[in-house]
């Protein structure tokens, strides 16, 4: 196992512990919604976003406890978006991370509420003083995560994606769609360490740019997997984009050029890290990983 | 028109202006989600919760600009909950505030996303320095609103409500359900002024208790309207509880005792306000209004 895979796995376990503590089942009949939240948030996944929070936090000597809480909050937002995106009215997916999606395992109402509650809890966790002693830092985290997730971020991207089923998109539109839909949250993950560590602008910018290029590389790799990988490898349905006639980087560029583009973006991401003297190995390895992964 | 009705109407207009500014339509195809947010958030309503934020803020000399932003954020959370609760998988309602519900006017996917984005924007607004100069106050607002809305608040209450369709609830269970589902947000509205004004514990508690009794009175009055009022008066479908065989305060206590209970709670709410020397007239008038309203 490579150093990166080991680090990914170890940190996934640490983040799971924090999520497990935060998602305490209450006594009453409302326990059902928390069960569904736990099902989706603790159900595996690569934990790329939490990993990026931890790796960027290490650059600034942020306490592990702070970084883990932000990582857990971000993973909750990511999982909420997956639950809602999988709903029948949205992408209508039955399989996620190799298991039935939340609305299949429970029901649609519970899935909607579980998503709502994960999003809400993420902000509660960020605003809590356990996350960071400085209220300014906590407000900055809430504000940045809200911007990355809302109508001008992830939700806006998902809206464009849904509208795209009836419109022809080109490379500029798809790039913008992905910057909003998946890029904004990845950029937040990369910036989180800089926010927690009250970093100077130049370092904040470097991480933002790294996250931007990494996010796009990640998405192109995802589009490639949808064409080339099996359901067993990815744990979700593949070939969906082609089936729905949706334009992707791969349908527009072809497999070869899309792969080149992903590698180019991965290298470009790493160059932004040159402003740091040290401790960038894991972030560089991650940029390699996202374009070479098979799941 | 009574002083209260005039005050309600004036403040609804002020809050609408703030919401209008916050819900700027973007240029791209994602504009659709913001249109749906505007449709639901600017579509009338009594604005009871924003009113309570404004009235409690006045007790502590909070700036009107701060109070209005918190009122707008809270109304966004209330509207998000209505959009999601109205979905086919939840309460399946077609009519709200005298107009088609969000998923009827748009579609289900857009309605889910519009709710998600309203919830997210509420936290963004609260965390922004325009809302209050003190980051500690902003964190407290985010934290309290998240607790009131999440799995141990409004979402938990809605989950119990959905589970209740297959279980028999008694008065204690229904009281708890309503404390979570509608009470928590009303209590937040009443406490918001105290948080913004950094009030002492005794005044915070008084407003919490006022909000608690007011919220329950409000809900019993709602149950009575569902039995006694017309669709024209309420702007939503009536007789739903009986049709679904759901236990309510009215089905368990009968109309007369339920009405007595609502009035008793309304008077009890007012007594909590005795710790304040002045400026409680509107809050007292509101306690009367919620039990006497016809919509």
Interface residues (C-beta under 8 A of the other chain):
Chain A: X26 X28 X29 X30 X32 X33 X34 X37 X80 X84 X87 X89 X90 X107 X108 X109 X110 X112 X113 X115 X116 X117 X119 X120 X121 X123 X124 X126 X127 X128 X129 X134 X135 X136 X138 X139 X140 X142 X143 X146 X147 X149 X150 X151 X152 X155 X156 X157 X158 X159 X160 X162 X163 X164 X167 X176 X180
Chain B: X26 X28 X29 X30 X32 X33 X34 X37 X80 X84 X87 X89 X90 X107 X108 X109 X110 X112 X113 X115 X116 X117 X119 X120 X121 X123 X124 X126 X127 X128 X129 X134 X135 X136 X138 X139 X140 X142 X143 X146 X147 X149 X150 X151 X152 X155 X156 X157 X158 X159 X160 X162 X163 X164 X167 X176 X180
